[in-house]
Amino acid sequence: MKISIDPDLCTGCEDCTEACPALFKLGPDWIAEPVVDVVPPELEAEAVKTAAICQFEAIEIQE
């Protein structure tokens, strides 16, 4: 599983970084970035939950 962030939709609200700092961080341009290239199996459920809370639908999960 991989995570990608649509920079056109991300507003830098930090919801994802607060919900799951193991997977998300804010980049220098205040756009969220994935912390890892591939989501570890033990964090896959957290990745899906965090994507669901993104009010701007900027997080995409790729299986």
ABEGO torsion letter per residue (X at the ends): XBBBBBAAABAGAGAAAAABAAABBBBAAGBBBBABABBBAAAAAAAAAAAAABAAGABBBBX
